[in-house]
Amino acid sequence: MRSELRKFSSDVNLDPDIQAALKQMDSMWTACWRKFKNTMEEEGAVILVQKELLMSAVGPSDVNV
């Protein structure tokens, strides 16, 4: 969707205020996506560490993950 929005805003002669608002919205979306991605990567790392700790404590044959 972002690529379509960028193409639309470059193909159409939009008011400069609207162009600025679209650019700001795109920047905010990018920042939110980065935060979400980083959080998911951190959560994934925590889950892997917890799984490894569990496997080392009880043995891999007892863990059904």
PDB file with one MODEL, atoms N, CA, C and O in Angstrom:
MODEL        1
ATOM      1  N   MET A   1       0.825  -1.198   0.000  1.00  0.00           N
ATOM      2  CA  MET A   1       0.000   0.000   0.000  1.00  0.00           C
ATOM      3  C   MET A   1       0.868   1.261   0.000  1.00  0.00           C
ATOM      4  O   MET A   1       0.535   2.257  -0.642  1.00  0.00           O
ATOM      5  N   ARG A   2       1.969   1.203   0.720  1.00  0.00           N
ATOM      6  CA  ARG A   2       2.826   2.397   0.768  1.00  0.00           C
ATOM      7  C   ARG A   2       3.354   2.741  -0.615  1.00  0.00           C
ATOM      8  O   ARG A   2       3.426   3.915  -0.976  1.00  0.00           O
ATOM      9  N   SER A   3       3.725   1.724  -1.394  1.00  0.00           N
ATOM     10  CA  SER A   3       4.263   2.015  -2.728  1.00  0.00           C
ATOM     11  C   SER A   3       3.191   2.630  -3.619  1.00  0.00           C
ATOM     12  O   SER A   3       3.485   3.520  -4.417  1.00  0.00           O
ATOM     13  N   GLU A   4       1.940   2.160  -3.488  1.00  0.00           N
ATOM     14  CA  GLU A   4       0.854   2.746  -4.266  1.00  0.00           C
ATOM     15  C   GLU A   4       0.610   4.189  -3.861  1.00  0.00           C
ATOM     16  O   GLU A   4       0.365   5.050  -4.706  1.00  0.00           O
ATOM     17  N   LEU A   5       0.679   4.443  -2.571  1.00  0.00           N
ATOM     18  CA  LEU A   5       0.480   5.807  -2.077  1.00  0.00           C
ATOM     19  C   LEU A   5       1.590   6.729  -2.586  1.00  0.00           C
ATOM     20  O   LEU A   5       1.332   7.859  -2.999  1.00  0.00           O
ATOM     21  N   ARG A   6       2.818   6.234  -2.550  1.00  0.00           N
ATOM     22  CA  ARG A   6       3.937   7.034  -3.056  1.00  0.00           C
ATOM     23  C   ARG A   6       3.787   7.302  -4.551  1.00  0.00           C
ATOM     24  O   ARG A   6       4.011   8.420  -5.014  1.00  0.00           O
ATOM     25  N   LYS A   7       3.404   6.262  -5.308  1.00  0.00           N
ATOM     26  CA  LYS A   7       3.226   6.437  -6.753  1.00  0.00           C
ATOM     27  C   LYS A   7       2.103   7.435  -7.025  1.00  0.00           C
ATOM     28  O   LYS A   7       2.240   8.310  -7.879  1.00  0.00           O
ATOM     29  N   PHE A   8       0.996   7.302  -6.300  1.00  0.00           N
ATOM     30  CA  PHE A   8      -0.131   8.215  -6.483  1.00  0.00           C
ATOM     31  C   PHE A   8       0.286   9.648  -6.196  1.00  0.00           C
ATOM     32  O   PHE A   8      -0.015  10.559  -6.967  1.00  0.00           O
ATOM     33  N   SER A   9       0.982   9.842  -5.077  1.00  0.00           N
ATOM     34  CA  SER A   9       1.352  11.204  -4.704  1.00  0.00           C
ATOM     35  C   SER A   9       2.380  11.801  -5.660  1.00  0.00           C
ATOM     36  O   SER A   9       2.454  13.022  -5.798  1.00  0.00           O
ATOM     37  N   SER A  10       3.177  10.956  -6.325  1.00  0.00           N
ATOM     38  CA  SER A  10       4.136  11.494  -7.292  1.00  0.00           C
ATOM     39  C   SER A  10       3.488  11.706  -8.666  1.00  0.00           C
ATOM     40  O   SER A  10       3.906  12.589  -9.416  1.00  0.00           O
ATOM     41  N   ASP A  11       2.468  10.903  -9.001  1.00  0.00           N
ATOM     42  CA  ASP A  11       1.796  11.024 -10.298  1.00  0.00           C
ATOM     43  C   ASP A  11       0.794  12.170 -10.341  1.00  0.00           C
ATOM     44  O   ASP A  11       0.552  12.753 -11.398  1.00  0.00           O
ATOM     45  N   VAL A  12       0.218  12.488  -9.198  1.00  0.00           N
ATOM     46  CA  VAL A  12      -0.835  13.500  -9.138  1.00  0.00           C
ATOM     47  C   VAL A  12      -0.244  14.787  -8.562  1.00  0.00           C
ATOM     48  O   VAL A  12       0.586  14.747  -7.654  1.00  0.00           O
ATOM     49  N   ASN A  13      -0.667  15.891  -9.082  1.00  0.00           N
ATOM     50  CA  ASN A  13      -0.188  17.176  -8.585  1.00  0.00           C
ATOM     51  C   ASN A  13      -1.008  17.553  -7.350  1.00  0.00           C
ATOM     52  O   ASN A  13      -2.044  18.212  -7.448  1.00  0.00           O
ATOM     53  N   LEU A  14      -0.520  17.121  -6.194  1.00  0.00           N
ATOM     54  CA  LEU A  14      -1.238  17.370  -4.945  1.00  0.00           C
ATOM     55  C   LEU A  14      -0.812  18.700  -4.334  1.00  0.00           C
ATOM     56  O   LEU A  14       0.269  19.225  -4.599  1.00  0.00           O
ATOM     57  N   ASP A  15      -1.693  19.207  -3.523  1.00  0.00           N
ATOM     58  CA  ASP A  15      -1.404  20.402  -2.746  1.00  0.00           C
ATOM     59  C   ASP A  15      -0.162  20.126  -1.886  1.00  0.00           C
ATOM     60  O   ASP A  15      -0.039  19.030  -1.339  1.00  0.00           O
ATOM     61  N   PRO A  16       0.748  21.076  -1.755  1.00  0.00           N
ATOM     62  CA  PRO A  16       1.964  20.858  -0.949  1.00  0.00           C
ATOM     63  C   PRO A  16       1.668  20.442   0.498  1.00  0.00           C
ATOM     64  O   PRO A  16       2.417  19.654   1.075  1.00  0.00           O
ATOM     65  N   ASP A  17       0.591  20.960   1.084  1.00  0.00           N
ATOM     66  CA  ASP A  17       0.244  20.560   2.456  1.00  0.00           C
ATOM     67  C   ASP A  17      -0.143  19.086   2.514  1.00  0.00           C
ATOM     68  O   ASP A  17       0.207  18.383   3.462  1.00  0.00           O
ATOM     69  N   ILE A  18      -0.858  18.629   1.506  1.00  0.00           N
ATOM     70  CA  ILE A  18      -1.251  17.212   1.458  1.00  0.00           C
ATOM     71  C   ILE A  18      -0.017  16.338   1.232  1.00  0.00           C
ATOM     72  O   ILE A  18       0.126  15.283   1.851  1.00  0.00           O
ATOM     73  N   GLN A  19       0.864  16.779   0.351  1.00  0.00           N
ATOM     74  CA  GLN A  19       2.106  16.037   0.133  1.00  0.00           C
ATOM     75  C   GLN A  19       2.916  15.938   1.425  1.00  0.00           C
ATOM     76  O   GLN A  19       3.456  14.878   1.740  1.00  0.00           O
ATOM     77  N   ALA A  20       3.000  17.025   2.165  1.00  0.00           N
ATOM     78  CA  ALA A  20       3.739  17.027   3.430  1.00  0.00           C
ATOM     79  C   ALA A  20       3.081  16.084   4.439  1.00  0.00           C
ATOM     80  O   ALA A  20       3.768  15.362   5.161  1.00  0.00           O
ATOM     81  N   ALA A  21       1.753  16.096   4.483  1.00  0.00           N
ATOM     82  CA  ALA A  21       1.031  15.214   5.409  1.00  0.00           C
ATOM     83  C   ALA A  21       1.247  13.751   5.038  1.00  0.00           C
ATOM     84  O   ALA A  21       1.438  12.913   5.919  1.00  0.00           O
ATOM     85  N   LEU A  22       1.218  13.433   3.743  1.00  0.00           N
ATOM     86  CA  LEU A  22       1.466  12.057   3.303  1.00  0.00           C
ATOM     87  C   LEU A  22       2.887  11.619   3.636  1.00  0.00           C
ATOM     88  O   LEU A  22       3.117  10.485   4.054  1.00  0.00           O
ATOM     89  N   LYS A  23       3.825  12.519   3.448  1.00  0.00           N
ATOM     90  CA  LYS A  23       5.218  12.195   3.774  1.00  0.00           C
ATOM     91  C   LYS A  23       5.379  11.957   5.279  1.00  0.00           C
ATOM     92  O   LYS A  23       6.078  11.034   5.698  1.00  0.00           O
ATOM     93  N   GLN A  24       4.729  12.791   6.077  1.00  0.00           N
ATOM     94  CA  GLN A  24       4.795  12.615   7.534  1.00  0.00           C
ATOM     95  C   GLN A  24       4.137  11.301   7.941  1.00  0.00           C
ATOM     96  O   GLN A  24       4.648  10.594   8.809  1.00  0.00           O
ATOM     97  N   MET A  25       3.009  10.973   7.321  1.00  0.00           N
ATOM     98  CA  MET A  25       2.321   9.719   7.618  1.00  0.00           C
ATOM     99  C   MET A  25       3.211   8.529   7.253  1.00  0.00           C
ATOM    100  O   MET A  25       3.272   7.551   7.998  1.00  0.00           O
ATOM    101  N   ASP A  26       3.889   8.604   6.131  1.00  0.00           N
ATOM    102  CA  ASP A  26       4.796   7.543   5.706  1.00  0.00           C
ATOM    103  C   ASP A  26       5.948   7.383   6.699  1.00  0.00           C
ATOM    104  O   ASP A  26       6.333   6.262   7.033  1.00  0.00           O
ATOM    105  N   SER A  27       6.491   8.491   7.163  1.00  0.00           N
ATOM    106  CA  SER A  27       7.581   8.439   8.144  1.00  0.00           C
ATOM    107  C   SER A  27       7.118   7.832   9.462  1.00  0.00           C
ATOM    108  O   SER A  27       7.830   7.040  10.079  1.00  0.00           O
ATOM    109  N   MET A  28       5.918   8.214   9.884  1.00  0.00           N
ATOM    110  CA  MET A  28       5.378   7.663  11.136  1.00  0.00           C
ATOM    111  C   MET A  28       5.133   6.162  10.990  1.00  0.00           C
ATOM    112  O   MET A  28       5.419   5.396  11.910  1.00  0.00           O
ATOM    113  N   TRP A  29       4.607   5.739   9.846  1.00  0.00           N
ATOM    114  CA  TRP A  29       4.360   4.319   9.612  1.00  0.00           C
ATOM    115  C   TRP A  29       5.676   3.550   9.665  1.00  0.00           C
ATOM    116  O   TRP A  29       5.752   2.479  10.266  1.00  0.00           O
ATOM    117  N   THR A  30       6.715   4.102   9.030  1.00  0.00           N
ATOM    118  CA  THR A  30       8.021   3.455   9.018  1.00  0.00           C
ATOM    119  C   THR A  30       8.574   3.317  10.441  1.00  0.00           C
ATOM    120  O   THR A  30       9.108   2.268  10.800  1.00  0.00           O
ATOM    121  N   ALA A  31       8.448   4.355  11.234  1.00  0.00           N
ATOM    122  CA  ALA A  31       8.932   4.308  12.620  1.00  0.00           C
ATOM    123  C   ALA A  31       8.162   3.263  13.432  1.00  0.00           C
ATOM    124  O   ALA A  31       8.753   2.521  14.217  1.00  0.00           O
ATOM    125  N   CYS A  32       6.855   3.211  13.242  1.00  0.00           N
ATOM    126  CA  CYS A  32       6.040   2.221  13.960  1.00  0.00           C
ATOM    127  C   CYS A  32       6.417   0.813  13.544  1.00  0.00           C
ATOM    128  O   CYS A  32       6.524  -0.080  14.385  1.00  0.00           O
ATOM    129  N   TRP A  33       6.618   0.609  12.244  1.00  0.00           N
ATOM    130  CA  TRP A  33       6.991  -0.716  11.756  1.00  0.00           C
ATOM    131  C   TRP A  33       8.341  -1.144  12.335  1.00  0.00           C
ATOM    132  O   TRP A  33       8.501  -2.294  12.745  1.00  0.00           O
ATOM    133  N   ARG A  34       9.305  -0.231  12.369  1.00  0.00           N
ATOM    134  CA  ARG A  34      10.622  -0.566  12.946  1.00  0.00           C
ATOM    135  C   ARG A  34      10.494  -0.945  14.415  1.00  0.00           C
ATOM    136  O   ARG A  34      11.113  -1.909  14.865  1.00  0.00           O
ATOM    137  N   LYS A  35       9.699  -0.197  15.158  1.00  0.00           N
ATOM    138  CA  LYS A  35       9.504  -0.486  16.584  1.00  0.00           C
ATOM    139  C   LYS A  35       8.863  -1.859  16.754  1.00  0.00           C
ATOM    140  O   LYS A  35       9.296  -2.651  17.591  1.00  0.00           O
ATOM    141  N   PHE A  36       7.839  -2.138  15.967  1.00  0.00           N
ATOM    142  CA  PHE A  36       7.164  -3.433  16.025  1.00  0.00           C
ATOM    143  C   PHE A  36       8.138  -4.561  15.692  1.00  0.00           C
ATOM    144  O   PHE A  36       8.196  -5.565  16.401  1.00  0.00           O
ATOM    145  N   LYS A  37       8.901  -4.394  14.612  1.00  0.00           N
ATOM    146  CA  LYS A  37       9.849  -5.420  14.183  1.00  0.00           C
ATOM    147  C   LYS A  37      10.911  -5.671  15.248  1.00  0.00           C
ATOM    148  O   LYS A  37      11.234  -6.821  15.548  1.00  0.00           O
ATOM    149  N   ASN A  38      11.457  -4.594  15.823  1.00  0.00           N
ATOM    150  CA  ASN A  38      12.464  -4.742  16.872  1.00  0.00           C
ATOM    151  C   ASN A  38      11.891  -5.435  18.094  1.00  0.00           C
ATOM    152  O   ASN A  38      12.550  -6.278  18.703  1.00  0.00           O
ATOM    153  N   THR A  39      10.657  -5.079  18.455  1.00  0.00           N
ATOM    154  CA  THR A  39      10.017  -5.717  19.605  1.00  0.00           C
ATOM    155  C   THR A  39       9.819  -7.198  19.350  1.00  0.00           C
ATOM    156  O   THR A  39      10.078  -8.014  20.235  1.00  0.00           O
ATOM    157  N   MET A  40       9.368  -7.559  18.162  1.00  0.00           N
ATOM    158  CA  MET A  40       9.149  -8.966  17.838  1.00  0.00           C
ATOM    159  C   MET A  40      10.463  -9.737  17.831  1.00  0.00           C
ATOM    160  O   MET A  40      10.507 -10.887  18.270  1.00  0.00           O
ATOM    161  N   GLU A  41      11.532  -9.120  17.341  1.00  0.00           N
ATOM    162  CA  GLU A  41      12.832  -9.780  17.357  1.00  0.00           C
ATOM    163  C   GLU A  41      13.304  -9.997  18.788  1.00  0.00           C
ATOM    164  O   GLU A  41      13.844 -11.056  19.110  1.00  0.00           O
ATOM    165  N   GLU A  42      13.103  -8.999  19.650  1.00  0.00           N
ATOM    166  CA  GLU A  42      13.493  -9.134  21.058  1.00  0.00           C
ATOM    167  C   GLU A  42      12.666 -10.222  21.731  1.00  0.00           C
ATOM    168  O   GLU A  42      13.210 -11.046  22.467  1.00  0.00           O
ATOM    169  N   GLU A  43      11.352 -10.233  21.486  1.00  0.00           N
ATOM    170  CA  GLU A  43      10.487 -11.251  22.080  1.00  0.00           C
ATOM    171  C   GLU A  43      10.880 -12.637  21.587  1.00  0.00           C
ATOM    172  O   GLU A  43      10.890 -13.594  22.362  1.00  0.00           O
ATOM    173  N   GLY A  44      11.201 -12.749  20.306  1.00  0.00           N
ATOM    174  CA  GLY A  44      11.629 -14.034  19.752  1.00  0.00           C
ATOM    175  C   GLY A  44      12.904 -14.527  20.411  1.00  0.00           C
ATOM    176  O   GLY A  44      13.042 -15.719  20.687  1.00  0.00           O
ATOM    177  N   ALA A  45      13.829 -13.628  20.662  1.00  0.00           N
ATOM    178  CA  ALA A  45      15.080 -13.993  21.323  1.00  0.00           C
ATOM    179  C   ALA A  45      14.821 -14.459  22.747  1.00  0.00           C
ATOM    180  O   ALA A  45      15.441 -15.415  23.212  1.00  0.00           O
ATOM    181  N   VAL A  46      13.909 -13.789  23.437  1.00  0.00           N
ATOM    182  CA  VAL A  46      13.570 -14.185  24.813  1.00  0.00           C
ATOM    183  C   VAL A  46      12.950 -15.576  24.822  1.00  0.00           C
ATOM    184  O   VAL A  46      13.278 -16.400  25.676  1.00  0.00           O
ATOM    185  N   ILE A  47      12.059 -15.837  23.877  1.00  0.00           N
ATOM    186  CA  ILE A  47      11.410 -17.154  23.799  1.00  0.00           C
ATOM    187  C   ILE A  47      12.446 -18.243  23.522  1.00  0.00           C
ATOM    188  O   ILE A  47      12.394 -19.314  24.126  1.00  0.00           O
ATOM    189  N   LEU A  48      13.390 -17.976  22.612  1.00  0.00           N
ATOM    190  CA  LEU A  48      14.424 -18.973  22.321  1.00  0.00           C
ATOM    191  C   LEU A  48      15.286 -19.254  23.539  1.00  0.00           C
ATOM    192  O   LEU A  48      15.624 -20.408  23.805  1.00  0.00           O
ATOM    193  N   VAL A  49      15.644 -18.217  24.283  1.00  0.00           N
ATOM    194  CA  VAL A  49      16.453 -18.406  25.489  1.00  0.00           C
ATOM    195  C   VAL A  49      15.671 -19.211  26.520  1.00  0.00           C
ATOM    196  O   VAL A  49      16.225 -20.106  27.158  1.00  0.00           O
ATOM    197  N   GLN A  50      14.382 -18.899  26.688  1.00  0.00           N
ATOM    198  CA  GLN A  50      13.562 -19.646  27.644  1.00  0.00           C
ATOM    199  C   GLN A  50      13.460 -21.112  27.238  1.00  0.00           C
ATOM    200  O   GLN A  50      13.518 -21.998  28.091  1.00  0.00           O
ATOM    201  N   LYS A  51      13.309 -21.373  25.949  1.00  0.00           N
ATOM    202  CA  LYS A  51      13.230 -22.756  25.465  1.00  0.00           C
ATOM    203  C   LYS A  51      14.538 -23.487  25.746  1.00  0.00           C
ATOM    204  O   LYS A  51      14.531 -24.628  26.208  1.00  0.00           O
ATOM    205  N   GLU A  52      15.665 -22.824  25.463  1.00  0.00           N
ATOM    206  CA  GLU A  52      16.973 -23.452  25.713  1.00  0.00           C
ATOM    207  C   GLU A  52      17.166 -23.748  27.198  1.00  0.00           C
ATOM    208  O   GLU A  52      17.672 -24.809  27.565  1.00  0.00           O
ATOM    209  N   LEU A  53      16.760 -22.808  28.049  1.00  0.00           N
ATOM    210  CA  LEU A  53      16.882 -23.035  29.490  1.00  0.00           C
ATOM    211  C   LEU A  53      16.017 -24.203  29.927  1.00  0.00           C
ATOM    212  O   LEU A  53      16.450 -25.031  30.729  1.00  0.00           O
ATOM    213  N   LEU A  54      14.812 -24.277  29.416  1.00  0.00           N
ATOM    214  CA  LEU A  54      13.903 -25.375  29.753  1.00  0.00           C
ATOM    215  C   LEU A  54      14.469 -26.706  29.275  1.00  0.00           C
ATOM    216  O   LEU A  54      14.437 -27.700  30.001  1.00  0.00           O
ATOM    217  N   MET A  55      14.986 -26.720  28.055  1.00  0.00           N
ATOM    218  CA  MET A  55      15.545 -27.960  27.516  1.00  0.00           C
ATOM    219  C   MET A  55      16.767 -28.413  28.313  1.00  0.00           C
ATOM    220  O   MET A  55      16.969 -29.610  28.518  1.00  0.00           O
ATOM    221  N   SER A  56      17.575 -27.461  28.759  1.00  0.00           N
ATOM    222  CA  SER A  56      18.757 -27.844  29.525  1.00  0.00           C
ATOM    223  C   SER A  56      18.375 -28.309  30.933  1.00  0.00           C
ATOM    224  O   SER A  56      19.096 -29.094  31.549  1.00  0.00           O
ATOM    225  N   ALA A  57      17.239 -27.821  31.436  1.00  0.00           N
ATOM    226  CA  ALA A  57      16.813 -28.205  32.786  1.00  0.00           C
ATOM    227  C   ALA A  57      16.134 -29.573  32.810  1.00  0.00           C
ATOM    228  O   ALA A  57      16.356 -30.354  33.736  1.00  0.00           O
ATOM    229  N   VAL A  58      15.308 -29.872  31.801  1.00  0.00           N
ATOM    230  CA  VAL A  58      14.538 -31.119  31.843  1.00  0.00           C
ATOM    231  C   VAL A  58      14.942 -32.114  30.769  1.00  0.00           C
ATOM    232  O   VAL A  58      14.542 -33.276  30.825  1.00  0.00           O
ATOM    233  N   GLY A  59      15.709 -31.689  29.815  1.00  0.00           N
ATOM    234  CA  GLY A  59      16.124 -32.572  28.723  1.00  0.00           C
ATOM    235  C   GLY A  59      15.236 -32.395  27.509  1.00  0.00           C
ATOM    236  O   GLY A  59      14.033 -32.176  27.644  1.00  0.00           O
ATOM    237  N   PRO A  60      15.823 -32.489  26.319  1.00  0.00           N
ATOM    238  CA  PRO A  60      15.071 -32.220  25.097  1.00  0.00           C
ATOM    239  C   PRO A  60      13.918 -33.194  24.851  1.00  0.00           C
ATOM    240  O   PRO A  60      12.930 -32.814  24.222  1.00  0.00           O
ATOM    241  N   SER A  61      14.014 -34.425  25.324  1.00  0.00           N
ATOM    242  CA  SER A  61      12.945 -35.390  25.071  1.00  0.00           C
ATOM    243  C   SER A  61      11.681 -35.065  25.864  1.00  0.00           C
ATOM    244  O   SER A  61      10.596 -35.527  25.511  1.00  0.00           O
ATOM    245  N   ASP A  62      11.810 -34.268  26.941  1.00  0.00           N
ATOM    246  CA  ASP A  62      10.655 -33.917  27.762  1.00  0.00           C
ATOM    247  C   ASP A  62       9.972 -32.630  27.315  1.00  0.00           C
ATOM    248  O   ASP A  62       8.894 -32.297  27.808  1.00  0.00           O
ATOM    249  N   VAL A  63      10.591 -31.903  26.385  1.00  0.00           N
ATOM    250  CA  VAL A  63      10.048 -30.623  25.942  1.00  0.00           C
ATOM    251  C   VAL A  63       9.353 -30.823  24.603  1.00  0.00           C
ATOM    252  O   VAL A  63       9.965 -31.268  23.632  1.00  0.00           O
ATOM    253  N   ASN A  64       8.082 -30.492  24.565  1.00  0.00           N
ATOM    254  CA  ASN A  64       7.306 -30.622  23.329  1.00  0.00           C
ATOM    255  C   ASN A  64       6.924 -29.235  22.850  1.00  0.00           C
ATOM    256  O   ASN A  64       5.794 -28.789  23.048  1.00  0.00           O
ATOM    257  N   VAL A  65       7.884 -28.544  22.211  1.00  0.00           N
ATOM    258  CA  VAL A  65       7.659 -27.166  21.763  1.00  0.00           C
ATOM    259  C   VAL A  65       7.651 -27.121  20.258  1.00  0.00           C
ATOM    260  O   VAL A  65       7.477 -26.052  19.673  1.00  0.00           O
TER     261      VAL A  65
ENDMDL
END
